[in-house]
Structures are given as structure tokens and as C-alpha cells.
Amino acid sequence: MTHIAFPTPDPAILSRRGEIVAGLAALLPAECVISSEDERRAYETDALTAYRRLPLAVVLPRSTQEVSAVLAYLCREGVKVVPRGAGTSLSGGAIPLEDAVVVGVSKLNRVLEVDYPNRVARVEAGVTNLGVTDAIMGDGFFYAPDPSSQLACSIAGNIGMNSGGAHCLKHGVTTNHVLGVKMVLIDGTVVDIGGAHLDAPGLDLLGVIVGHEGQLGVVTEATVRILRATEGARPVLFGFDTSEEAGACVADVIGNGIIPVAMEFMDKLAIEITEAFAHAGYPLDVGAMLIVEVEGSEREIDAQLQRIGDIAKRHNVRTTRQSQSAMEAALIWKGRKSAFGATGRVADYICMDGTAPLGQLAHVLKRTGEIVAERGLRVANVFHAGDGNMHPLIMYNVNDPAEQAKAEDAGNEILKLCVEVGGCLTGEHGVGIEKRDLMLFQFTQTDLDQQMRVRAVFDPKWLLNPAKVFPLDGRGGGLSAS
């Protein structure tokens, strides 16, 4: 991440800002076009707040037809487009460019249709993740992906980054729950991909669309799977002396064929920071903690927890506490989902997103602590342990350029470590700008060229979310557009 570069803005586009804004104003109502400097400031960054760029303009269309009209106009004018959901991206995926127009989907916020017999819902892309569950929970259903930002993040962003969450260990990530999308291509063409059922006819493009990071089009609607709520669920806290013991326990549980709904990890610093904020009853006398949740009937829950408890004993578990009520369970999860925000009260931080094989967790955790300590910084580890999706929070002072450089260097080394042990650069946050310049560490030039050829089929002029995902060439696009 160190010294992340942005392409030089096109002076010809900057000189035409007034004309471009006027063109957008002719397509949308006044309240949907944001052009003043003060108002554009709200869109200059996302949750990777160390980097900021003031966009040329911002538009907030209210329908697929308006998105289509906007993209067709911007394509004709040769103007770059940065799609934006709720702006919760931790990898800089929604950070704009000075010569680009941000196209936000926040006004596309309706649940359009719920089909309970077929277990699907059709929603606009600006609906929040939690908003989908809120619309169906009264009928005993829920939407499974649950990133920590689910209260704010949108379905558009979930699709763009293939978001996961604490409960994705058993239920899967966004790609496992999206059946179809309506998407607007850069020239304004509206396409429907997939549908309201599994295995839609034709070429299966959903695997390309989910995780496309806004580089293939602007998703305006999605058809998603909804699940019947389980009979019961129970989270349990397991405390260990060391992170290595907790990591080894995770690998042993999964290695024994047990798949809990969730297995979340927090080290001592993360526990202390989160407990001070959420008062969730986390143990403060341990070096690391696992939150393990299982679901089913009471008999099934007891049987699974007995097996997991026996495995935890083999790894010197110090403390075990089962939730005794729905309120206590909710408090345990409130603490976990508040961890990032609670850390932000203590210090600025960079949240990494590498993945590691479960058998390597203990080693990666130990080495992560060493990498950060070597630079005189602190790290709080809180992550989805069951699938090895690590989120070390490297704490630093954003007002100290030297500390920021050290934090970014540490993040680079941690991500490279994940790849070296057989993992990868990202689990659910996407590449964005954060990992863009590390892509050649995981992929060969041939790999990247092939990926860019697919991208260019959808956007041959490289106008959609440029300067993201692929390392820059001199033109501010990818390494090669051919």
C-alpha cells in the first residue's frame, strides 16, 4: 500500500466540468446532482480514509432508467465513472478521481418483491444489507451475508466486493446468495444476468459480476436467496492464553469436520478495546478469544458444543462461557460487530483482509505480531477465523506520515505472508487501491492480462472505476487493455 499512486487528471475533462455538470442536470432533477465543492467533499473518500480525491461531480439516480441515461451521456463524453454504494469499502474501492463522476445508488433503496415459496427477494441495489433481513424477518426469514457494516453497507457494495461476514462460514458469502442482477453497462445498455432461480440458461456470468469492484457496470437490482430462520442458535466464548493456541483450535475444529455457523477470533488488544466500548462481558484475563456459534435444535446445539469444547480442551482453553439468553447472545455479537468502530475510538488504523490456510493460522498470527512490532506499532486482530479471513487492524497516527508509511509497509508484508503460506490477498474487502500494487505478487503477468481482457469486453475504454484492482500503466488504466 505504500505511496499509492493516482493517475494524473485529464485537463481537458477538468476544463469542461461546468458543461458536464450541465449535461447531467438536464438528465436528473436538481436534488440528484451534486456539484458544489462542499457537498462533493462528502464523497471524496470511503472507509479507507487515508486517501481522498474530490470528484468532478456526484449524481444519485433514482431508477435504472436514470442510471442508463447518465452512463450513456458520460460514455459519449469520455468521462470516467466511479460507482458507489454506501461508501463503506475498506480497500478504497469507491474513492473517486478528480476527472470522474461518482454515480451513487443510495436512492435505489426499495425491496421490490419477496417470493417466499421460491425463497427469493428482488431488491434495488441501494438497499442496505440489514434492510433485506428487516423486510422479511417478521415472516421467519433472513438474508445470510452479514458483514460488520451491514447496518450501512448496500447490496451494490456487497456484490461489488463479494462481501462475507461472521456467519459466512456455514452459509457462504454474497456470491452464494445472488441469483441474478440487473446491470447498466458503460454505454447505457441495460442487461439482466441470471434470474430468480438456480442455473439460469446461457453463459453463467454471475461469477464474474459478483466481485467485479464496479469495473463492469453499475448494478441497480439484485435477486437474492432468502433463508428460513433456524430453530435456534447459541454463541460460546472460548478464552486461551495465546493467539497461537486459539488459531490451532480453529484448525482442529474444522479438521474434525465440524462446521459451526461462525468462528470469530479476537486477540487481547481487540478484546480490551471492544469490551471498553460494548461491555459485552468478554474475558479480560486471556490472550485470545474465539466466538463460536452453532445452530439447530437444542439437542443438536448441545452435541456440537460438546465436541467443540472437547477440542478446545486439547488446546488449553482457559475459560468457556455459553450465552444463556437471546439478549446475552445479541450482546456477544454486538461486541464483535462493533470491533472496528471501537478501535477507531482509540487510534487510526488500516484494516487488512488477507486469507491464510487454517493450518497456517497460528504461524501467521505470530508473524503478524512480529511484523507490526518491528515497526514500533500495535495491531489488534479480529477476524473470521473459520475460513482464515484475517483482519489485522494496524494502529497508527494518520497525522504522522512516517507512521502511516510504517503501517502500510507492515500491511504489505502481512499480505505477502498470506500469499506465501498458500492464501491470497483478499477475502471479502476487494482489491481496490489498497492491494492493487500487490496483484503481481499473487498473479503472473499472463494471469492479469487475461483478467483485463475480460474487463475490456464490458468497458473497452476503461471508463468504469479506473485505477483500481490492476496495477497502473502510464495511462492510468491497467497494465494492458488489449
C-alpha positions in Angstrom: 0.0 0.0 0.0 2.9 2.4 0.5 2.8 5.5 -1.7 -0.4 4.6 -3.6 -0.4 6.5 -6.9 -3.3 8.0 -8.6 -3.4 8.8 -12.4 -3.0 12.5 -13.4 -6.4 14.0 -14.1 -7.3 14.8 -17.7 -7.1 18.6 -18.0 -9.5 18.5 -21.0 -12.2 16.9 -18.8 -11.4 19.2 -15.9 -11.8 22.3 -18.1 -15.3 21.0 -19.2 -16.6 20.5 -15.7 -19.3 23.1 -16.0 -20.5 21.7 -19.3 -20.5 18.1 -18.0 -22.5 19.1 -14.8 -25.0 21.0 -17.0 -25.4 17.9 -19.1 -26.1 15.8 -16.0 -28.5 18.4 -14.7 -30.5 18.0 -18.0 -31.0 14.3 -17.2 -31.8 14.4 -13.5 -33.7 16.5 -11.0 -31.6 19.2 -9.2 -31.5 17.2 -5.9 -29.9 14.3 -7.7 -26.9 16.3 -9.0 -24.2 17.4 -6.5 -21.7 19.9 -7.9 -20.7 22.3 -5.2 -17.3 21.8 -3.6 -18.6 21.5 -0.1 -21.2 18.8 -1.0 -18.7 16.9 -3.1 -16.4 16.6 -0.1 -18.8 14.0 1.4 -17.8 11.7 -1.5 -14.1 12.2 -1.6 -13.2 9.0 0.2 -14.7 5.8 1.5 -13.7 3.8 4.7 -10.1 3.8 3.6 -9.9 7.4 4.8 -6.1 7.9 4.4 -6.7 8.7 0.7 -9.0 11.4 -0.7 -9.8 12.8 -4.1 -12.5 15.4 -4.9 -14.8 14.1 -7.7 -15.7 16.1 -10.7 -19.4 15.7 -9.8 -21.7 13.3 -8.0 -25.1 12.0 -9.2 -27.7 10.0 -7.4 -30.1 8.5 -9.9 -33.5 7.2 -8.7 -34.1 4.4 -11.2 -32.4 2.0 -13.6 -33.5 4.2 -16.5 -31.8 7.3 -15.0 -28.6 5.3 -14.4 -28.8 4.3 -18.0 -29.2 7.8 -19.3 -26.3 9.1 -17.1 -23.9 6.3 -18.2 -24.8 6.8 -21.9 -24.1 10.5 -21.6 -20.8 10.1 -19.7 -19.6 7.4 -22.1 -20.3 9.7 -25.1 -18.4 12.5 -23.4 -15.5 10.2 -22.5 -15.9 10.9 -18.7 -14.7 8.3 -16.1 -17.3 6.8 -13.7 -16.9 5.7 -10.1 -19.8 3.6 -8.9 -20.6 4.0 -5.2 -22.9 2.1 -2.8 -22.7 3.3 0.8 -19.0 4.1 0.7 -18.1 1.5 3.4 -15.3 0.0 1.3 -12.2 -0.7 3.3 -9.9 -1.1 0.3 -10.6 2.3 -1.4 -12.9 0.8 -4.0 -15.2 3.9 -4.0 -12.5 6.6 -3.8 -13.1 8.9 -6.8 -10.8 10.6 -9.2 -10.7 14.3 -9.9 -11.8 13.8 -13.5 -14.5 11.2 -12.7 -18.2 11.4 -11.9 -19.4 9.4 -8.9 -22.6 7.5 -9.6 -24.3 6.6 -6.3 -27.1 4.1 -5.9 -28.3 5.3 -2.5 -31.7 6.4 -3.8 -32.4 2.9 -5.3 -33.5 1.7 -1.9 -36.7 -0.4 -2.3 -37.4 -4.0 -1.7 -39.3 -4.7 -4.9 -40.7 -8.2 -4.4 -40.5 -11.1 -1.9 -41.3 -14.6 -3.1 -41.5 -16.8 0.0 -42.5 -20.1 -1.7 -39.4 -19.8 -4.0 -37.2 -18.3 -1.3 -36.1 -15.2 -3.2 -36.3 -11.5 -3.0 -35.8 -8.8 -5.6 -34.3 -5.6 -4.3 -32.8 -2.4 -5.6 -29.0 -2.2 -5.2 -29.1 0.7 -2.7 -31.0 -1.3 -0.1 -28.8 -1.9 3.0 -27.7 -5.4 3.7 -29.6 -5.4 7.0 -32.6 -3.8 5.3 -33.2 -7.1 3.3 -33.4 -9.1 6.5 -35.6 -6.4 8.2 -38.1 -6.7 5.4 -38.5 -10.5 5.8 -37.6 -11.3 9.4 -41.2 -11.0 10.5 -42.1 -13.9 8.3 -39.3 -16.0 9.7 -36.7 -15.5 7.0 -33.3 -13.8 6.8 -30.6 -12.8 4.3 -27.4 -14.7 5.2 -24.4 -12.5 4.3 -23.7 -10.3 7.4 -20.6 -8.0 7.1 -19.9 -6.0 10.2 -21.1 -2.9 8.3 -24.4 -4.5 7.4 -26.4 -1.7 9.1 -25.0 0.8 6.5 -23.5 -1.2 3.6 -25.5 -1.6 0.4 -26.3 -4.7 -1.7 -24.5 -2.9 -4.5 -21.3 -2.8 -2.5 -21.8 -6.4 -1.3 -22.0 -7.5 -4.9 -19.1 -5.4 -5.9 -16.7 -6.8 -3.3 -18.3 -10.2 -2.7 -18.8 -9.4 0.9 -18.9 -12.1 3.6 -19.3 -11.7 7.3 -19.3 -13.5 10.6 -21.8 -16.2 9.6 -20.4 -16.9 6.1 -18.5 -19.9 7.4 -21.6 -22.1 7.1 -24.0 -20.0 4.9 -21.5 -18.7 2.4 -20.6 -15.2 1.0 -22.5 -12.9 -1.3 -21.8 -15.0 -4.4 -23.6 -17.9 -2.8 -26.8 -15.8 -2.4 -27.1 -13.7 -5.5 -29.2 -15.4 -8.3 -29.5 -12.5 -10.7 -28.7 -8.9 -11.3 -29.9 -6.0 -13.5 -26.9 -4.1 -14.6 -26.2 -1.0 -16.7 -23.2 -1.2 -18.9 -21.0 1.9 -19.6 -22.8 2.7 -22.8 -26.2 2.8 -21.1 -27.3 -0.7 -22.2 -29.4 -2.5 -19.5 -28.8 -6.2 -19.1 -30.4 -8.9 -17.0 -28.0 -11.6 -15.9 -29.2 -14.7 -14.1 -32.7 -14.8 -12.7 -34.9 -15.9 -9.9 -33.7 -19.5 -9.9 -30.5 -21.5 -9.8 -28.7 -22.4 -13.0 -30.2 -19.8 -15.3 -29.9 -20.6 -19.1 -27.0 -19.3 -21.1 -23.4 -18.4 -20.1 -23.0 -18.1 -16.3 -21.7 -14.6 -15.9 -22.7 -14.1 -12.2 -19.4 -15.4 -11.0 -17.7 -12.6 -12.9 -20.2 -9.9 -11.8 -20.1 -10.7 -8.1 -16.7 -9.3 -7.1 -16.3 -7.0 -10.1 -15.5 -4.0 -8.0 -17.5 -1.6 -10.2 -15.4 -2.2 -13.3 -18.0 -4.0 -15.4 -21.1 -1.9 -14.9 -23.5 -0.4 -12.4 -25.8 -3.0 -10.7 -29.2 -1.5 -10.0 -31.2 -4.5 -8.9 -30.4 -8.0 -7.5 -32.4 -11.1 -7.0 -31.1 -12.8 -3.8 -31.8 -16.0 -1.9 -33.5 -15.8 1.4 -33.3 -18.5 4.1 -35.7 -19.7 6.7 -34.6 -18.7 10.2 -33.1 -21.6 12.2 -34.8 -23.3 15.1 -32.1 -21.9 17.5 -28.5 -20.7 17.7 -26.1 -20.3 20.6 -22.7 -18.4 20.7 -20.0 -19.5 23.1 -16.9 -17.7 24.2 -13.6 -19.7 24.5 -10.6 -18.0 26.0 -7.0 -19.0 25.5 -3.6 -17.9 26.8 -2.2 -17.2 23.4 -3.3 -16.4 19.9 -1.4 -19.4 18.6 -3.5 -21.8 20.8 -6.7 -20.2 19.6 -5.6 -20.5 16.0 -4.6 -24.1 16.4 -8.0 -24.8 17.9 -9.8 -23.3 14.9 -7.8 -25.6 12.5 -8.6 -28.6 14.7 -12.3 -27.9 14.8 -12.6 -27.6 11.0 -10.2 -30.5 10.6 -12.6 -32.7 12.5 -15.4 -32.0 10.1 -17.3 -29.6 12.3 -18.7 -26.5 10.6 -20.1 -24.0 13.0 -22.3 -21.1 11.8 -19.5 -18.8 12.8 -16.0 -18.9 14.3 -14.6 -15.4 15.1 -11.2 -14.6 16.6 -10.2 -11.6 18.8 -6.7 -11.2 20.4 -6.1 -9.5 23.8 -5.9 -5.9 22.4 -9.0 -6.3 20.4 -10.9 -7.8 23.4 -9.8 -4.9 25.6 -10.8 -2.2 23.1 -14.1 -3.8 22.3 -15.1 -4.6 25.9 -14.5 -1.0 26.9 -16.9 0.1 24.2 -19.6 -2.6 24.1 -19.5 -4.1 27.6 -20.3 -7.5 26.1 -18.8 -9.5 29.0 -15.7 -10.6 27.2 -13.0 -12.2 29.4 -10.1 -9.7 30.0 -7.7 -12.2 31.5 -7.0 -14.1 28.3 -4.6 -13.6 25.4 -7.1 -14.6 22.7 -10.8 -15.5 22.4 -13.0 -17.4 19.9 -16.7 -16.7 19.4 -18.2 -19.9 18.2 -21.8 -20.2 17.2 -23.7 -23.3 16.3 -27.4 -23.7 15.3 -30.2 -26.3 15.2 -32.4 -27.9 17.8 -31.3 -27.7 21.4 -30.1 -31.3 21.2 -28.1 -30.6 18.1 -26.6 -27.5 19.7 -25.6 -29.3 22.8 -24.0 -32.1 20.9 -21.9 -29.8 18.6 -20.8 -27.7 21.5 -19.7 -30.8 23.5 -17.4 -31.8 20.6 -16.0 -28.3 20.1 -15.5 -28.0 23.9 -13.5 -31.2 23.9 -11.3 -30.0 21.1 -10.8 -26.6 22.9 -9.5 -28.5 26.0 -6.8 -30.1 23.9 -5.6 -26.6 23.1 -5.5 -25.5 26.8 -8.7 -23.4 26.8 -8.8 -21.3 29.9 -12.4 -20.1 30.0 -15.7 -21.2 28.4 -18.9 -19.2 28.6 -22.1 -20.1 26.8 -24.8 -17.4 26.3 -27.8 -18.1 28.4 -30.4 -15.9 26.7 -31.2 -14.2 23.4 -30.2 -10.9 25.0 -26.8 -12.2 26.0 -26.3 -13.7 22.6 -27.1 -10.4 20.9 -24.7 -8.6 23.2 -21.9 -11.0 22.3 -22.4 -10.3 18.6 -22.9 -6.6 19.2 -19.3 -6.6 20.7 -17.9 -8.4 17.7 -19.6 -6.2 15.1 -18.5 -3.1 17.0 -14.9 -4.1 17.0 -13.8 -1.9 14.0 -15.7 1.2 15.3 -14.4 0.7 18.8 -10.8 0.5 17.6 -11.4 3.8 15.7 -12.1 5.5 19.1 -8.6 4.5 20.2 -6.5 5.1 17.1 -6.4 5.4 13.4 -5.9 2.1 11.7 -5.6 0.2 8.5 -7.8 -2.9 8.3 -6.2 -5.7 6.3 -8.0 -8.5 4.6 -5.7 -11.4 3.7 -6.6 -15.0 3.9 -4.5 -17.9 5.2 -5.0 -21.7 5.2 -6.3 -22.8 8.6 -3.2 -24.9 9.3 -1.1 -21.8 9.0 -3.2 -19.5 11.2 -1.0 -19.9 14.3 2.1 -19.1 12.3 0.6 -16.1 10.5 -0.8 -14.7 13.8 2.6 -14.9 15.4 4.4 -13.4 12.4 1.8 -10.6 12.1 2.6 -9.5 15.7 6.3 -9.5 14.9 5.9 -7.6 11.7 4.0 -4.8 13.3 6.1 -4.7 16.5 9.3 -4.4 14.3 7.9 -1.0 13.2 7.0 0.2 16.7 3.3 -0.1 16.1 0.4 -2.0 17.6 -2.0 -4.5 16.0 -5.5 -5.7 17.1 -6.5 -9.0 15.4 -10.2 -9.6 14.9 -11.3 -11.8 12.0 -13.3 -14.6 10.6 -11.2 -17.5 11.8 -13.3 -20.3 10.5 -12.3 -19.6 6.9 -9.0 -18.0 7.6 -10.1 -14.5 6.5 -7.8 -12.3 8.6 -8.4 -8.6 9.6 -5.4 -7.3 11.5 -6.1 -3.7 12.5 -2.7 -1.9 12.3 -2.9 1.1 14.5 -1.1 4.4 13.7 -1.4 8.2 13.8 -2.8 9.4 10.5 -1.3 12.8 11.0 2.2 11.4 11.1 3.3 10.5 7.6 6.2 8.4 8.9 3.8 6.3 11.0 1.4 5.9 8.1 4.3 4.7 5.9 5.3 2.1 8.6 1.7 0.9 8.9 1.3 0.5 5.1 4.7 -1.3 4.9 3.5 -3.7 7.6 0.3 -4.3 5.8 2.1 -5.1 2.6 4.3 -7.6 4.4 1.3 -9.3 6.1 -0.5 -9.7 2.8 2.6 -11.1 1.2 2.9 -13.5 4.1 -0.7 -14.7 3.5 0.1 -15.5 -0.2 3.4 -17.1 0.7 1.7 -19.6 3.1 -0.9 -20.6 0.4 -3.6 -17.9 1.0 -4.5 -14.8 -1.0 -4.5 -11.0 -0.9 -8.2 -10.6 -0.1 -11.1 -12.5 1.3 -14.0 -10.1 1.2 -12.9 -6.4 1.1 -11.8 -6.5 -2.5 -8.6 -5.2 -4.1 -9.5 -1.5 -4.7 -6.4 0.7 -4.5 -5.2 -0.9 -1.3 -3.9 -4.2 -2.8 -3.7 -3.0 -6.4 0.1 -2.8 -6.5 0.4 -6.2 -4.9 -1.5 -8.0 -7.6 1.7 -9.1 -9.3 2.8 -10.7 -6.1 -0.1 -13.2 -6.4 -0.7 -13.3 -10.1 1.6 -13.6 -13.1 1.5 -11.0 -15.9 -0.3 -13.6 -18.1 -3.0 -14.0 -15.3 -3.6 -10.3 -15.1 -3.7 -9.8 -18.9 -6.4 -12.4 -19.1 -8.4 -10.8 -16.4 -8.1 -7.4 -18.1 -9.2 -8.8 -21.4 -12.5 -9.9 -19.7 -12.8 -6.5 -18.1 -12.3 -4.8 -21.5 -15.2 -6.7 -23.0 -17.6 -4.8 -20.8 -15.8 -1.5 -20.8 -13.4 -1.2 -23.7 -12.5 2.5 -23.0 -11.7 1.7 -19.3 -14.0 4.4 -18.0 -15.5 2.4 -15.1 -13.7 2.7 -11.8 -10.3 3.1 -13.4 -7.0 3.0 -11.3 -8.5 0.2 -9.2 -7.6 -3.5 -9.0 -5.0 -3.6 -11.7 -1.5 -2.0 -11.4 -1.3 1.3 -13.2 0.4 1.9 -16.5 1.3 5.3 -17.8 -2.3 6.0 -19.0 -3.9 5.4 -15.6 -5.6 2.2 -16.7 -4.4 -1.3 -16.3 -1.1 -2.8 -17.3 -2.6 -3.5 -20.7 -6.0 -3.0 -22.1 -5.6 -5.4 -25.0 
